[in-house]
């Protein structure tokens, strides 16, 4: 069962993505709403992305700007210059759905789905 474990581990470490990344998990909004905001900043330089997010009147922009700033801080820890960073990848995946019930007439109920998402921002140097 443990055949070639060292080789597999070395290969995984060699293929590992070393770009600075930030995750915002279990955000209480649908992934569709977050994706619309992420489409605005994908491929932009760090300073331009922050400026766009500060002037975007969406609920997702507040969470996305925190993720972008976190990724930039992670990049500084890896000795990247902030003025040379750009948003290489930005995507939102669906998280767990909170299922709630709302009472209806005649003893019945309707289900309310409160969706969550996971936002990922990956920076890279120019």
C-alpha positions in Angstrom: 0.0 0.0 0.0 2.9 2.4 0.7 4.7 1.8 -2.5 6.7 4.8 -3.9 5.4 7.2 -1.2 8.6 9.3 -1.2 8.5 9.7 -5.0 4.8 10.6 -4.9 5.4 13.2 -2.1 8.4 14.7 -4.0 6.3 15.0 -7.2 3.4 16.6 -5.3 5.7 19.2 -3.7 7.4 19.9 -7.1 4.0 20.5 -8.8 2.5 22.5 -5.9 1.2 26.0 -6.7 3.3 28.5 -4.8 1.4 31.7 -5.7 -0.1 33.7 -2.8 -3.7 32.8 -2.2 -6.6 33.8 0.2 -9.8 32.0 0.9 -13.0 33.4 2.4 -15.1 30.5 3.5 -18.8 30.1 4.5 -19.8 33.6 3.2 -23.6 34.1 3.6 -24.4 35.0 0.0 -25.0 32.9 -3.1 -22.0 32.1 -5.3 -23.7 33.7 -8.3 -23.7 37.1 -6.6 -20.1 36.8 -5.6 -19.1 35.7 -9.1 -20.5 38.9 -10.6 -18.2 41.0 -8.4 -15.2 38.7 -9.0 -15.6 39.1 -12.8 -14.8 42.8 -12.4 -11.4 42.3 -10.9 -10.1 39.1 -12.5 -6.8 40.0 -14.4 -6.6 43.5 -12.8 -3.6 44.9 -11.0 -3.8 44.9 -7.2 -4.3 48.7 -6.9 -6.9 48.8 -9.7 -8.8 45.9 -8.2 -9.0 47.6 -4.8 -10.2 50.8 -6.4 -12.9 49.0 -8.4 -14.1 47.1 -5.3 -14.2 50.3 -3.2 -16.6 51.9 -5.7 -18.8 48.9 -6.5 -22.1 49.1 -4.6 -22.6 45.3 -4.1 -22.8 43.3 -0.9 -20.0 41.0 -2.3 -17.5 43.8 -2.8 -16.9 44.2 1.0 -16.0 40.5 1.4 -14.0 40.3 -1.9 -11.9 43.3 -0.9 -11.0 41.6 2.4 -9.9 38.5 0.4 -7.8 40.6 -2.1 -6.1 42.4 0.8 -5.4 39.1 2.5 -3.9 37.6 -0.6 -1.7 40.8 -1.0 -0.5 40.5 2.6 0.3 36.8 2.0 2.2 37.9 -1.1 4.2 40.4 1.0 5.2 37.5 3.3 6.5 35.7 0.3 8.6 38.7 -0.7 6.4 40.0 -3.6 6.1 43.7 -4.2 2.5 45.0 -3.8 2.8 47.3 -6.8 3.7 44.3 -9.1 0.8 42.1 -8.1 -2.3 41.3 -10.1 -5.3 39.1 -9.6 -4.4 35.9 -11.5 -7.5 33.9 -10.5 -10.7 34.7 -8.6 -13.6 32.3 -8.3 -16.5 31.5 -6.0 -17.6 28.0 -5.2 -20.8 27.0 -3.5 -20.6 26.2 0.2 -23.1 24.4 2.4 -26.7 25.4 2.2 -28.5 26.3 5.4 -32.0 24.8 5.2 -34.8 26.6 7.1 -38.6 26.2 7.3 -41.2 28.8 7.0 -44.7 28.1 8.3 -47.6 28.2 5.7 -51.3 27.8 5.9 -53.1 24.6 7.0 -50.1 23.3 8.9 -47.8 23.0 6.0 -44.4 24.6 5.4 -42.0 25.8 2.7 -38.3 25.3 2.8 -36.0 28.3 2.6 -32.4 27.7 1.3 -29.9 30.1 2.7 -26.9 29.7 0.4 -23.2 30.2 1.3 -20.1 30.4 -0.9 -16.3 30.0 -0.7 -14.4 32.8 -2.4 -10.8 32.2 -3.5 -8.4 34.9 -4.8 -5.0 34.0 -6.2 -2.4 36.7 -6.9 0.7 36.6 -9.1 3.5 38.9 -9.9 3.9 40.6 -13.3 
